[in-house]
Amino acid sequence: MRINGGRVISVSAERLDQGKFDGFDVSIQITDVKEVDKGLEIHFDHTTDYRVKFAKMNIKGVVKVEADDKEKKKIMEDWKKTKQFPTGTVEEVLMAINYITSSVGTLLAFALNINAPVNVPKTRIMDLPGQPAKAG
């Protein structure tokens, strides 16, 4: 599997209050996975909520993944059954999503005069005892 691109579909950002910034919460959701010619398109929804009701940012996009037929079939079967990916796959996808959203998020934050979202350089998923080796 190889990440070979991505694009932003929509963005929204709003400064809600002139109060004090007190950190933020980040939510990344994989909303859909579609088969395309040589791989997959993984759709995502990334939300950053600035505490406490200070600002909100939402970025929706697609990560394009190139995969051989065997790998593509395995990922699609897992997604359809459990809405999860194998651990190694999701780490790569999350790193691509973090790169896309931190770049775009920095520009949105500058426009609103708020702190930029955190860029996570290396994403690692760890298995918990008694949990399946998958992440979603």
OpenMM code with the backbone's topology and positions (N, CA, C; nanometers):
from openmm import Vec3, app, unit

residues = "MET ARG ILE ASN GLY GLY ARG VAL ILE SER VAL SER ALA GLU ARG LEU ASP GLN GLY LYS PHE ASP GLY PHE ASP VAL SER ILE GLN ILE THR ASP VAL LYS GLU VAL ASP LYS GLY LEU GLU ILE HIS PHE ASP HIS THR THR ASP TYR ARG VAL LYS PHE ALA LYS MET ASN ILE LYS GLY VAL VAL LYS VAL GLU ALA ASP ASP LYS GLU LYS LYS LYS ILE MET GLU ASP TRP LYS LYS THR LYS GLN PHE PRO THR GLY THR VAL GLU GLU VAL LEU MET ALA ILE ASN TYR ILE THR SER SER VAL GLY THR LEU LEU ALA PHE ALA LEU ASN ILE ASN ALA PRO VAL ASN VAL PRO LYS THR ARG ILE MET ASP LEU PRO GLY GLN PRO ALA LYS ALA GLY".split()
positions = [
    Vec3(0.0836, -0.1171, 0.0000),
    Vec3(0.0000, 0.0000, 0.0000),
    Vec3(0.0883, 0.1236, 0.0000),
    Vec3(0.0444, 0.2237, -0.0756),
    Vec3(0.1200, 0.3481, -0.0844),
    Vec3(0.0225, 0.4642, -0.0967),
    Vec3(0.0422, 0.5657, -0.0146),
    Vec3(-0.0373, 0.6885, -0.0253),
    Vec3(0.0136, 0.7634, -0.1483),
    Vec3(-0.0756, 0.7965, -0.2398),
    Vec3(-0.0294, 0.8672, -0.3589),
    Vec3(-0.1030, 0.9986, -0.3826),
    Vec3(-0.1654, 1.0519, -0.2789),
    Vec3(-0.2276, 1.1827, -0.2942),
    Vec3(-0.3438, 1.2035, -0.2001),
    Vec3(-0.3999, 1.3179, -0.2115),
    Vec3(-0.5144, 1.3533, -0.1288),
    Vec3(-0.5669, 1.4879, -0.1722),
    Vec3(-0.6868, 1.5164, -0.1293),
    Vec3(-0.7429, 1.6480, -0.1621),
    Vec3(-0.8438, 1.6876, -0.0546),
    Vec3(-0.8624, 1.8151, -0.0442),
    Vec3(-0.9605, 1.8700, 0.0492),
    Vec3(-1.0896, 1.8921, -0.0279),
    Vec3(-1.2004, 1.8471, 0.0318),
    Vec3(-1.3314, 1.8636, -0.0307),
    Vec3(-1.4015, 1.9883, 0.0221),
    Vec3(-1.3941, 2.0098, 0.1543),
    Vec3(-1.4567, 2.1287, 0.2113),
    Vec3(-1.3863, 2.1687, 0.3399),
    Vec3(-1.3954, 2.2965, 0.3726),
    Vec3(-1.3395, 2.3491, 0.4971),
    Vec3(-1.4388, 2.4466, 0.5594),
    Vec3(-1.4357, 2.4532, 0.6903),
    Vec3(-1.5098, 2.5576, 0.7609),
    Vec3(-1.4334, 2.5880, 0.8888),
    Vec3(-1.4327, 2.7127, 0.9255),
    Vec3(-1.3671, 2.7550, 1.0482),
    Vec3(-1.4404, 2.8773, 1.1018),
    Vec3(-1.4534, 2.8802, 1.2337),
    Vec3(-1.5276, 2.9901, 1.2949),
    Vec3(-1.4690, 3.0196, 1.4322),
    Vec3(-1.4478, 3.1466, 1.4572),
    Vec3(-1.4081, 3.1894, 1.5908),
    Vec3(-1.5371, 3.2181, 1.6661),
    Vec3(-1.5565, 3.1486, 1.7782),
    Vec3(-1.6835, 3.1562, 1.8500),
    Vec3(-1.6846, 3.2599, 1.9611),
    Vec3(-1.5706, 3.2807, 2.0258),
    Vec3(-1.5681, 3.3642, 2.1453),
    Vec3(-1.4339, 3.4362, 2.1523),
    Vec3(-1.4336, 3.5497, 2.2145),
    Vec3(-1.3092, 3.6241, 2.2330),
    Vec3(-1.2417, 3.5871, 2.3650),
    Vec3(-1.2911, 3.4826, 2.4310),
    Vec3(-1.2362, 3.4402, 2.5603),
    Vec3(-1.0980, 3.3809, 2.5478),
    Vec3(-1.0587, 3.3104, 2.6514),
    Vec3(-0.9251, 3.2530, 2.6601),
    Vec3(-0.9208, 3.1147, 2.5946),
    Vec3(-0.8173, 3.0914, 2.5152),
    Vec3(-0.7934, 2.9611, 2.4539),
    Vec3(-0.7436, 2.8651, 2.5612),
    Vec3(-0.8047, 2.7454, 2.5676),
    Vec3(-0.7691, 2.6493, 2.6728),
    Vec3(-0.7435, 2.5098, 2.6143),
    Vec3(-0.6760, 2.5033, 2.4993),
    Vec3(-0.6454, 2.3751, 2.4369),
    Vec3(-0.7496, 2.3370, 2.3335),
    Vec3(-0.7336, 2.2198, 2.2746),
    Vec3(-0.8313, 2.1753, 2.1768),
    Vec3(-0.8434, 2.0244, 2.1743),
    Vec3(-0.9534, 1.9796, 2.1176),
    Vec3(-0.9823, 1.8376, 2.1006),
    Vec3(-0.9919, 1.8112, 1.9510),
    Vec3(-0.9330, 1.6991, 1.9080),
    Vec3(-0.9313, 1.6644, 1.7675),
    Vec3(-1.0067, 1.5336, 1.7462),
    Vec3(-1.0896, 1.5302, 1.6437),
    Vec3(-1.1636, 1.4100, 1.6075),
    Vec3(-1.1393, 1.3816, 1.4592),
    Vec3(-1.0944, 1.2590, 1.4290),
    Vec3(-1.0762, 1.2175, 1.2899),
    Vec3(-1.1663, 1.0977, 1.2664),
    Vec3(-1.2519, 1.1094, 1.1678),
    Vec3(-1.3417, 0.9993, 1.1337),
    Vec3(-1.3222, 0.9606, 0.9882),
    Vec3(-1.3082, 0.8299, 0.9650),
    Vec3(-1.3080, 0.7780, 0.8288),
    Vec3(-1.4550, 0.7591, 0.7940),
    Vec3(-1.5037, 0.8304, 0.6953),
    Vec3(-1.6466, 0.8283, 0.6654),
    Vec3(-1.6841, 0.7320, 0.5539),
    Vec3(-1.5884, 0.7022, 0.4640),
    Vec3(-1.6200, 0.6114, 0.3541),
    Vec3(-1.4909, 0.5621, 0.2909),
    Vec3(-1.4968, 0.4444, 0.2302),
    Vec3(-1.3853, 0.3888, 0.1544),
    Vec3(-1.4424, 0.3409, 0.0215),
    Vec3(-1.3816, 0.3867, -0.0876),
    Vec3(-1.4302, 0.3502, -0.2206),
    Vec3(-1.3168, 0.2898, -0.3031),
    Vec3(-1.3507, 0.1853, -0.3786),
    Vec3(-1.2542, 0.1266, -0.4708),
    Vec3(-1.2478, 0.2107, -0.5971),
    Vec3(-1.1270, 0.2367, -0.6425),
    Vec3(-1.1040, 0.3054, -0.7694),
    Vec3(-1.0051, 0.2209, -0.8498),
    Vec3(-0.9711, 0.2634, -0.9708),
    Vec3(-0.8909, 0.1832, -1.0627),
    Vec3(-0.7725, 0.1103, -0.9966),
    Vec3(-0.6759, 0.1838, -0.9490),
    Vec3(-0.5541, 0.1225, -0.8958),
    Vec3(-0.5452, 0.1255, -0.7442),
    Vec3(-0.6549, 0.1535, -0.6785),
    Vec3(-0.6460, 0.1613, -0.5336),
    Vec3(-0.7763, 0.1954, -0.4665),
    Vec3(-0.7647, 0.2816, -0.3646),
    Vec3(-0.8788, 0.3183, -0.2815),
    Vec3(-0.8829, 0.4689, -0.2603),
    Vec3(-1.0023, 0.5184, -0.2375),
    Vec3(-1.0211, 0.6561, -0.1907),
    Vec3(-1.0790, 0.6465, -0.0511),
    Vec3(-1.0090, 0.7064, 0.0452),
    Vec3(-1.0518, 0.7028, 0.1845),
    Vec3(-1.0980, 0.8431, 0.2228),
    Vec3(-1.2274, 0.8561, 0.2487),
    Vec3(-1.2875, 0.9849, 0.2817),
    Vec3(-1.2796, 1.0076, 0.4324),
    Vec3(-1.2506, 1.1304, 0.4719),
    Vec3(-1.2364, 1.1615, 0.6143),
    Vec3(-1.3044, 1.2925, 0.6513),
    Vec3(-1.3291, 1.3049, 0.7806),
    Vec3(-1.3868, 1.4255, 0.8402),
    Vec3(-1.3024, 1.4573, 0.9634),
    Vec3(-1.2332, 1.5692, 0.9596),
    Vec3(-1.1412, 1.6088, 1.0679),
    Vec3(-1.1963, 1.7342, 1.1357),
    Vec3(-1.2226, 1.7244, 1.2649),
    Vec3(-1.2764, 1.8380, 1.3401),
    Vec3(-1.1824, 1.8747, 1.4539),
    Vec3(-1.1557, 2.0032, 1.4678),
    Vec3(-1.0790, 2.0549, 1.5808),
    Vec3(-1.1711, 2.1483, 1.6581),
    Vec3(-1.1979, 2.1131, 1.7838),
    Vec3(-1.2777, 2.1978, 1.8731),
    Vec3(-1.1831, 2.2663, 1.9713),
    Vec3(-1.1802, 2.3991, 1.9650),
    Vec3(-1.0961, 2.4775, 2.0552),
    Vec3(-1.1748, 2.5033, 2.1825),
    Vec3(-1.1145, 2.4715, 2.2982),
    Vec3(-1.1823, 2.4879, 2.4259),
    Vec3(-1.1694, 2.6316, 2.4759),
    Vec3(-1.2565, 2.6778, 2.5500),
    Vec3(-1.3927, 2.6354, 2.5764),
    Vec3(-1.4809, 2.7204, 2.4865),
    Vec3(-1.5387, 2.6570, 2.3856),
    Vec3(-1.6204, 2.7257, 2.2856),
    Vec3(-1.5482, 2.8483, 2.2289),
    Vec3(-1.4187, 2.8302, 2.2032),
    Vec3(-1.3343, 2.9388, 2.1534),
    Vec3(-1.3369, 2.9463, 2.0007),
    Vec3(-1.3257, 2.8282, 1.9364),
    Vec3(-1.3288, 2.8220, 1.7905),
    Vec3(-1.3552, 2.6781, 1.7474),
    Vec3(-1.3889, 2.6622, 1.6200),
    Vec3(-1.4152, 2.5293, 1.5662),
    Vec3(-1.3677, 2.5265, 1.4211),
    Vec3(-1.3069, 2.4147, 1.3837),
    Vec3(-1.2553, 2.3999, 1.2490),
    Vec3(-1.2926, 2.2605, 1.1979),
    Vec3(-1.3369, 2.2527, 1.0731),
    Vec3(-1.3727, 2.1241, 1.0151),
    Vec3(-1.3140, 2.1153, 0.8738),
    Vec3(-1.2469, 2.0040, 0.8475),
    Vec3(-1.1870, 1.9808, 0.7155),
    Vec3(-1.2303, 1.8417, 0.6693),
    Vec3(-1.2910, 1.8363, 0.5512),
    Vec3(-1.3305, 1.7087, 0.4917),
    Vec3(-1.2452, 1.6867, 0.3684),
    Vec3(-1.2053, 1.5603, 0.3474),
    Vec3(-1.1204, 1.5337, 0.2336),
    Vec3(-1.1124, 1.3869, 0.1985),
    Vec3(-1.0209, 1.3581, 0.1065),
    Vec3(-1.0001, 1.2234, 0.0553),
    Vec3(-0.8505, 1.1957, 0.0506),
    Vec3(-0.8112, 1.0766, 0.0960),
    Vec3(-0.6750, 1.0281, 0.0807),
    Vec3(-0.6784, 0.9202, -0.0266),
    Vec3(-0.5890, 0.9306, -0.1243),
    Vec3(-0.5828, 0.8312, -0.2319),
    Vec3(-0.4716, 0.7318, -0.2008),
    Vec3(-0.5077, 0.6043, -0.2089),
    Vec3(-0.4164, 0.4968, -0.1740),
    Vec3(-0.4013, 0.4028, -0.2926),
    Vec3(-0.2772, 0.3704, -0.3251),
    Vec3(-0.2505, 0.2724, -0.4291),
    Vec3(-0.2243, 0.1385, -0.3605),
    Vec3(-0.2923, 0.0337, -0.4053),
    Vec3(-0.2773, -0.0982, -0.3434),
    Vec3(-0.2953, -0.2057, -0.4491),
    Vec3(-0.2264, -0.3185, -0.4300),
    Vec3(-0.2468, -0.4298, -0.5227),
    Vec3(-0.3837, -0.4923, -0.4951),
    Vec3(-0.4281, -0.5777, -0.5846),
    Vec3(-0.5633, -0.6336, -0.5748),
    Vec3(-0.5863, -0.7094, -0.4449),
    Vec3(-0.4877, -0.7868, -0.4014),
    Vec3(-0.5020, -0.8654, -0.2781),
    Vec3(-0.5186, -0.7743, -0.1563),
    Vec3(-0.4348, -0.6742, -0.1485),
    Vec3(-0.4406, -0.5801, -0.0358),
    Vec3(-0.5701, -0.4985, -0.0388),
    Vec3(-0.6090, -0.4537, -0.1572),
    Vec3(-0.7316, -0.3768, -0.1734),
    Vec3(-0.8525, -0.4594, -0.1294),
    Vec3(-0.8556, -0.5852, -0.1697),
    Vec3(-0.9668, -0.6733, -0.1332),
    Vec3(-0.9736, -0.6914, 0.0180),
    Vec3(-0.8592, -0.7129, 0.0822),
    Vec3(-0.8544, -0.7323, 0.2279),
    Vec3(-0.9033, -0.6069, 0.3005),
    Vec3(-0.8566, -0.4914, 0.2590),
    Vec3(-0.8972, -0.3655, 0.3236),
    Vec3(-1.0474, -0.3438, 0.3067),
    Vec3(-1.0995, -0.3671, 0.1864),
    Vec3(-1.2427, -0.3472, 0.1617),
    Vec3(-1.3280, -0.4464, 0.2412),
    Vec3(-1.2855, -0.5722, 0.2488),
    Vec3(-1.3602, -0.6707, 0.3276),
    Vec3(-1.3653, -0.6304, 0.4743),
    Vec3(-1.2509, -0.5916, 0.5307),
    Vec3(-1.2464, -0.5484, 0.6711),
    Vec3(-1.3340, -0.4257, 0.6932),
    Vec3(-1.3283, -0.3302, 0.5999),
    Vec3(-1.4070, -0.2077, 0.6144),
    Vec3(-1.5560, -0.2385, 0.6118),
    Vec3(-1.5990, -0.3226, 0.5187),
    Vec3(-1.7410, -0.3547, 0.5079),
    Vec3(-1.7925, -0.4297, 0.6303),
    Vec3(-1.7091, -0.5160, 0.6886),
    Vec3(-1.7511, -0.5956, 0.8043),
    Vec3(-1.7453, -0.5166, 0.9351),
    Vec3(-1.6341, -0.4449, 0.9580),
    Vec3(-1.6091, -0.3867, 1.0902),
    Vec3(-1.5891, -0.2363, 1.0919),
    Vec3(-1.5811, -0.1743, 0.9737),
    Vec3(-1.5498, -0.0310, 0.9631),
    Vec3(-1.4134, -0.0007, 1.0254),
    Vec3(-1.3199, -0.0942, 1.0082),
    Vec3(-1.1845, -0.0777, 1.0594),
    Vec3(-1.0830, -0.1184, 0.9535),
    Vec3(-0.9577, -0.0741, 0.9743),
    Vec3(-0.8461, -0.1089, 0.8876),
    Vec3(-0.7440, -0.1909, 0.9656),
    Vec3(-0.6597, -0.2663, 0.8950),
    Vec3(-0.5447, -0.3263, 0.9630),
    Vec3(-0.4576, -0.2149, 1.0217),
    Vec3(-0.3892, -0.2431, 1.1320),
    Vec3(-0.3137, -0.1403, 1.2049),
    Vec3(-0.2139, -0.0659, 1.1166),
    Vec3(-0.1318, -0.1348, 1.0404),
    Vec3(-0.0325, -0.0687, 0.9562),
    Vec3(-0.0957, 0.0241, 0.8538),
    Vec3(-0.2079, -0.0164, 0.8004),
    Vec3(-0.2786, 0.0640, 0.7014),
    Vec3(-0.3310, 0.1929, 0.7627),
    Vec3(-0.3949, 0.1812, 0.8782),
    Vec3(-0.4546, 0.3006, 0.9397),
    Vec3(-0.3474, 0.3994, 0.9848),
    Vec3(-0.2298, 0.3515, 1.0246),
    Vec3(-0.1228, 0.4435, 1.0631),
    Vec3(-0.0822, 0.5314, 0.9454),
    Vec3(-0.0651, 0.4704, 0.8286),
    Vec3(-0.0275, 0.5457, 0.7088),
    Vec3(-0.1369, 0.6450, 0.6691),
    Vec3(-0.2607, 0.6001, 0.6746),
    Vec3(-0.3731, 0.6868, 0.6384),
    Vec3(-0.3834, 0.8046, 0.7355),
    Vec3(-0.3709, 0.7789, 0.8654),
    Vec3(-0.3780, 0.8875, 0.9642),
    Vec3(-0.2649, 0.9879, 0.9471),
    Vec3(-0.1458, 0.9404, 0.9130),
    Vec3(-0.0355, 1.0342, 0.8895),
    Vec3(-0.0665, 1.1244, 0.7698),
    Vec3(-0.1260, 1.0677, 0.6640),
    Vec3(-0.1626, 1.1486, 0.5479),
    Vec3(-0.2710, 1.2498, 0.5847),
    Vec3(-0.3707, 1.2054, 0.6604),
    Vec3(-0.4779, 1.2965, 0.7038),
    Vec3(-0.4204, 1.4079, 0.7910),
    Vec3(-0.3325, 1.3733, 0.8845),
    Vec3(-0.2711, 1.4750, 0.9709),
    Vec3(-0.1904, 1.5757, 0.8899),
    Vec3(-0.1205, 1.5303, 0.7884),
    Vec3(-0.0431, 1.6222, 0.7040),
    Vec3(-0.1360, 1.7189, 0.6296),
    Vec3(-0.2392, 1.6625, 0.5674),
    Vec3(-0.3343, 1.7458, 0.4914),
    Vec3(-0.4007, 1.8479, 0.5835),
    Vec3(-0.4520, 1.8022, 0.6965),
    Vec3(-0.5299, 1.8904, 0.7837),
    Vec3(-0.4436, 1.9896, 0.8608),
    Vec3(-0.3193, 1.9539, 0.8923),
    Vec3(-0.2357, 2.0519, 0.9622),
    Vec3(-0.1940, 2.1639, 0.8670),
    Vec3(-0.1717, 2.1298, 0.7402),
    Vec3(-0.1366, 2.2329, 0.6410),
    Vec3(-0.2528, 2.3292, 0.6203),
    Vec3(-0.3699, 2.2741, 0.5914),
    Vec3(-0.4878, 2.3574, 0.5680),
    Vec3(-0.5304, 2.4270, 0.6973),
    Vec3(-0.5257, 2.3555, 0.8085),
    Vec3(-0.5646, 2.4110, 0.9380),
    Vec3(-0.4791, 2.5285, 0.9798),
    Vec3(-0.3509, 2.5254, 0.9458),
    Vec3(-0.2623, 2.6375, 0.9788),
    Vec3(-0.3069, 2.7642, 0.9061),
    Vec3(-0.3460, 2.7509, 0.7806),
    Vec3(-0.3937, 2.8674, 0.7049),
    Vec3(-0.5264, 2.9191, 0.7601),
    Vec3(-0.6169, 2.8271, 0.7947),
    Vec3(-0.7445, 2.8691, 0.8535),
    Vec3(-0.7226, 2.9374, 0.9883),
    Vec3(-0.6338, 2.8817, 1.0687),
    Vec3(-0.6055, 2.9398, 1.2004),
    Vec3(-0.5472, 3.0805, 1.1872),
    Vec3(-0.4585, 3.0987, 1.0908),
    Vec3(-0.4003, 3.2307, 1.0674),
    Vec3(-0.5095, 3.3323, 1.0335),
    Vec3(-0.6047, 3.2912, 0.9494),
    Vec3(-0.7133, 3.3815, 0.9098),
    Vec3(-0.7999, 3.4225, 1.0284),
    Vec3(-0.8157, 3.3323, 1.1270),
    Vec3(-0.9008, 3.3601, 1.2435),
    Vec3(-0.8226, 3.4127, 1.3643),
    Vec3(-0.6897, 3.4187, 1.3509),
    Vec3(-0.6026, 3.4604, 1.4607),
    Vec3(-0.6192, 3.3678, 1.5829),
    Vec3(-0.6102, 3.2368, 1.5566),
    Vec3(-0.6136, 3.1357, 1.6629),
    Vec3(-0.4926, 3.0439, 1.6469),
    Vec3(-0.4659, 2.9629, 1.7469),
    Vec3(-0.3533, 2.8700, 1.7410),
    Vec3(-0.3759, 2.7662, 1.6308),
    Vec3(-0.2689, 2.7323, 1.5610),
    Vec3(-0.2773, 2.6305, 1.4560),
    Vec3(-0.2923, 2.4921, 1.5191),
    Vec3(-0.3596, 2.4007, 1.4481),
    Vec3(-0.3709, 2.2638, 1.4990),
    Vec3(-0.2335, 2.1981, 1.5075),
    Vec3(-0.2218, 2.0984, 1.5916),
    Vec3(-0.0951, 2.0300, 1.6123),
    Vec3(-0.0676, 1.9357, 1.4953),
    Vec3(0.0549, 1.9412, 1.4432),
    Vec3(0.0969, 1.8479, 1.3396),
    Vec3(0.1596, 1.7265, 1.4089),
    Vec3(0.1000, 1.6101, 1.3907),
    Vec3(0.1527, 1.4872, 1.4502),
    Vec3(0.2419, 1.4215, 1.3450),
    Vec3(0.3750, 1.4235, 1.3632),
    Vec3(0.4645, 1.3753, 1.2583),
    Vec3(0.4619, 1.2245, 1.2360),
    Vec3(0.4424, 1.1466, 1.3392),
    Vec3(0.4426, 1.0005, 1.3243),
    Vec3(0.3294, 0.9429, 1.4070),
    Vec3(0.2354, 0.8777, 1.3408),
    Vec3(0.1202, 0.8200, 1.4083),
    Vec3(0.1471, 0.6730, 1.4352),
    Vec3(0.1252, 0.6308, 1.5572),
    Vec3(0.1404, 0.4899, 1.5945),
    Vec3(0.0135, 0.4432, 1.6635),
    Vec3(-0.0372, 0.3285, 1.6209),
    Vec3(-0.1527, 0.2659, 1.6839),
    Vec3(-0.1002, 0.1478, 1.7640),
    Vec3(-0.1360, 0.1423, 1.8896),
    Vec3(-0.0918, 0.0323, 1.9755),
    Vec3(-0.2104, -0.0563, 2.0096),
    Vec3(-0.1893, -0.1861, 2.0024),
    Vec3(-0.2928, -0.2811, 2.0380),
    Vec3(-0.3061, -0.2882, 2.1906),
    Vec3(-0.4278, -0.2900, 2.2373),
    Vec3(-0.4537, -0.3061, 2.3792),
    Vec3(-0.4719, -0.4544, 2.4091),
    Vec3(-0.4302, -0.4990, 2.5258),
    Vec3(-0.4512, -0.6407, 2.5590),
    Vec3(-0.5991, -0.6770, 2.5489),
    Vec3(-0.6275, -0.7893, 2.4805),
    Vec3(-0.7635, -0.8351, 2.4674),
    Vec3(-0.8417, -0.7706, 2.3550),
    Vec3(-0.7774, -0.6791, 2.2785),
    Vec3(-0.8437, -0.6117, 2.1665),
    Vec3(-0.7905, -0.6659, 2.0360),
    Vec3(-0.8705, -0.6664, 1.9297),
    Vec3(-0.8230, -0.7118, 1.7998),
    Vec3(-0.7185, -0.6149, 1.7433),
    Vec3(-0.6320, -0.6660, 1.6585),
    Vec3(-0.5234, -0.5855, 1.6005),
    Vec3(-0.5748, -0.5060, 1.4813),
    Vec3(-0.6717, -0.4219, 1.5038),
    Vec3(-0.7278, -0.3374, 1.3991),
    Vec3(-0.7590, -0.2007, 1.4588),
    Vec3(-0.7687, -0.1044, 1.3716),
    Vec3(-0.8029, 0.0304, 1.4162),
    Vec3(-0.9000, 0.0915, 1.3173),
    Vec3(-0.9866, 0.1771, 1.3653),
    Vec3(-1.0830, 0.2395, 1.2752),
    Vec3(-1.1138, 0.3786, 1.3157),
] * unit.nanometer
topology = app.Topology()
chain = topology.addChain("A")
for resn in residues:
    res = topology.addResidue(resn, chain)
    for name in ("N", "CA", "C"):
        topology.addAtom(name, app.Element.getBySymbol(name[0]), res)
